[in-house]
Amino acid sequence: MPEMFVDKFRALVPKYLDRQWTEEDGISYEELEELLGTHKFQIPQALVEFYHALGGCEDLMEAHDFFWDPDELAIEDGFLLFLDEMDEEANWGIRSEHLAVPDPIVWIRTNKPQPRWQSEDATFSEFVFDMFDWVFDGGADDD
């Protein structure tokens, strides 16, 4: 399948980190295949391309919230979890029945007072771009 998002994800490095993207910022497809190959579920194309472009870039993978490492992805409550809020008050995931969709809708689970899932009304790629805009353009400072 042709790459849909890799260049856009790579462009986040110069946009927010004021340097050029390098190979070390990503994870090769070969290594991703090893890391993701043990899972018994499909990984959406947008998430695979995100890891390929930025999976080695700690400054983005751990910018405010924490993206899970590819080999740590897990399905819980019927959602593929991929991101934890820094205070562990929320997690983000993708409905397991939508994992074949190349760029599926993201959902948030708030963990207090009781766990509850709610749609973010954005695809994975839209969510990632919006999240980094919020983190690096001042929104995260309001927390």
Contacts in CASP RR format, 6 or more apart in sequence:
PFRMAT RR
TARGET T0000
AUTHOR 0000-0000-0000
METHOD contacts of the structure
MODEL  1
MPEMFVDKFRALVPKYLDRQWTEEDGISYEELEELLGTHKFQIPQALVEF
YHALGGCEDLMEAHDFFWDPDELAIEDGFLLFLDEMDEEANWGIRSEHLA
VPDPIVWIRTNKPQPRWQSEDATFSEFVFDMFDWVFDGGADDD
1 45 0 8 1.000
1 102 0 8 1.000
3 49 0 8 1.000
4 45 0 8 1.000
4 46 0 8 1.000
4 49 0 8 1.000
4 102 0 8 1.000
4 103 0 8 1.000
4 125 0 8 1.000
5 45 0 8 1.000
5 46 0 8 1.000
5 49 0 8 1.000
5 50 0 8 1.000
5 53 0 8 1.000
5 103 0 8 1.000
5 125 0 8 1.000
6 49 0 8 1.000
6 52 0 8 1.000
6 53 0 8 1.000
7 53 0 8 1.000
8 125 0 8 1.000
8 129 0 8 1.000
9 49 0 8 1.000
9 50 0 8 1.000
9 52 0 8 1.000
9 53 0 8 1.000
9 54 0 8 1.000
9 125 0 8 1.000
9 128 0 8 1.000
10 21 0 8 1.000
10 25 0 8 1.000
10 53 0 8 1.000
10 54 0 8 1.000
11 21 0 8 1.000
12 53 0 8 1.000
12 54 0 8 1.000
12 60 0 8 1.000
12 129 0 8 1.000
12 132 0 8 1.000
13 19 0 8 1.000
13 20 0 8 1.000
13 21 0 8 1.000
13 22 0 8 1.000
13 25 0 8 1.000
13 54 0 8 1.000
13 57 0 8 1.000
13 60 0 8 1.000
14 20 0 8 1.000
14 21 0 8 1.000
15 132 0 8 1.000
15 136 0 8 1.000
16 59 0 8 1.000
16 60 0 8 1.000
16 63 0 8 1.000
16 132 0 8 1.000
16 136 0 8 1.000
17 57 0 8 1.000
17 59 0 8 1.000
17 60 0 8 1.000
21 53 0 8 1.000
24 56 0 8 1.000
24 57 0 8 1.000
25 53 0 8 1.000
25 54 0 8 1.000
25 55 0 8 1.000
25 56 0 8 1.000
25 57 0 8 1.000
25 60 0 8 1.000
26 51 0 8 1.000
26 52 0 8 1.000
26 53 0 8 1.000
26 54 0 8 1.000
26 55 0 8 1.000
26 56 0 8 1.000
26 57 0 8 1.000
27 35 0 8 1.000
27 51 0 8 1.000
27 52 0 8 1.000
27 55 0 8 1.000
27 56 0 8 1.000
27 70 0 8 1.000
28 52 0 8 1.000
29 52 0 8 1.000
32 48 0 8 1.000
32 51 0 8 1.000
32 52 0 8 1.000
32 70 0 8 1.000
35 69 0 8 1.000
35 70 0 8 1.000
35 71 0 8 1.000
36 43 0 8 1.000
36 48 0 8 1.000
36 70 0 8 1.000
36 71 0 8 1.000
36 73 0 8 1.000
38 71 0 8 1.000
39 73 0 8 1.000
41 75 0 8 1.000
41 80 0 8 1.000
41 96 0 8 1.000
41 99 0 8 1.000
42 99 0 8 1.000
42 100 0 8 1.000
43 70 0 8 1.000
43 73 0 8 1.000
43 80 0 8 1.000
43 99 0 8 1.000
44 80 0 8 1.000
44 94 0 8 1.000
44 98 0 8 1.000
44 99 0 8 1.000
44 100 0 8 1.000
44 101 0 8 1.000
44 102 0 8 1.000
44 103 0 8 1.000
44 104 0 8 1.000
44 124 0 8 1.000
45 102 0 8 1.000
45 103 0 8 1.000
46 102 0 8 1.000
46 103 0 8 1.000
46 104 0 8 1.000
46 123 0 8 1.000
46 124 0 8 1.000
46 125 0 8 1.000
47 82 0 8 1.000
47 94 0 8 1.000
47 124 0 8 1.000
50 67 0 8 1.000
50 124 0 8 1.000
50 125 0 8 1.000
50 128 0 8 1.000
51 70 0 8 1.000
54 60 0 8 1.000
54 61 0 8 1.000
55 61 0 8 1.000
55 67 0 8 1.000
55 70 0 8 1.000
60 132 0 8 1.000
61 67 0 8 1.000
63 132 0 8 1.000
63 135 0 8 1.000
63 136 0 8 1.000
64 86 0 8 1.000
64 135 0 8 1.000
64 140 0 8 1.000
65 83 0 8 1.000
65 84 0 8 1.000
65 85 0 8 1.000
65 86 0 8 1.000
65 92 0 8 1.000
65 131 0 8 1.000
65 135 0 8 1.000
66 83 0 8 1.000
66 84 0 8 1.000
66 86 0 8 1.000
67 82 0 8 1.000
67 83 0 8 1.000
68 74 0 8 1.000
68 81 0 8 1.000
68 82 0 8 1.000
68 83 0 8 1.000
68 84 0 8 1.000
73 80 0 8 1.000
73 81 0 8 1.000
73 82 0 8 1.000
74 80 0 8 1.000
74 81 0 8 1.000
75 81 0 8 1.000
75 96 0 8 1.000
77 109 0 8 1.000
77 115 0 8 1.000
77 117 0 8 1.000
78 95 0 8 1.000
78 96 0 8 1.000
79 93 0 8 1.000
79 94 0 8 1.000
79 95 0 8 1.000
79 96 0 8 1.000
79 107 0 8 1.000
79 109 0 8 1.000
79 117 0 8 1.000
80 93 0 8 1.000
80 94 0 8 1.000
80 95 0 8 1.000
80 96 0 8 1.000
80 99 0 8 1.000
81 91 0 8 1.000
81 92 0 8 1.000
81 93 0 8 1.000
82 92 0 8 1.000
82 93 0 8 1.000
82 94 0 8 1.000
83 91 0 8 1.000
83 92 0 8 1.000
83 93 0 8 1.000
84 90 0 8 1.000
84 91 0 8 1.000
85 91 0 8 1.000
88 111 0 8 1.000
89 110 0 8 1.000
89 111 0 8 1.000
89 112 0 8 1.000
90 108 0 8 1.000
90 109 0 8 1.000
90 110 0 8 1.000
90 111 0 8 1.000
91 108 0 8 1.000
91 109 0 8 1.000
91 111 0 8 1.000
92 106 0 8 1.000
92 107 0 8 1.000
92 108 0 8 1.000
92 109 0 8 1.000
92 120 0 8 1.000
92 127 0 8 1.000
93 106 0 8 1.000
93 107 0 8 1.000
93 108 0 8 1.000
93 109 0 8 1.000
94 104 0 8 1.000
94 105 0 8 1.000
94 106 0 8 1.000
94 107 0 8 1.000
94 124 0 8 1.000
95 104 0 8 1.000
95 105 0 8 1.000
95 107 0 8 1.000
98 104 0 8 1.000
98 105 0 8 1.000
103 123 0 8 1.000
103 124 0 8 1.000
103 125 0 8 1.000
104 123 0 8 1.000
104 124 0 8 1.000
105 119 0 8 1.000
105 120 0 8 1.000
105 121 0 8 1.000
105 122 0 8 1.000
105 123 0 8 1.000
105 124 0 8 1.000
106 119 0 8 1.000
106 120 0 8 1.000
106 122 0 8 1.000
106 123 0 8 1.000
106 124 0 8 1.000
106 127 0 8 1.000
107 117 0 8 1.000
107 118 0 8 1.000
107 119 0 8 1.000
107 120 0 8 1.000
108 117 0 8 1.000
108 118 0 8 1.000
108 120 0 8 1.000
109 115 0 8 1.000
109 116 0 8 1.000
109 117 0 8 1.000
109 118 0 8 1.000
110 116 0 8 1.000
110 118 0 8 1.000
120 127 0 8 1.000
122 130 0 8 1.000
134 140 0 8 1.000
END
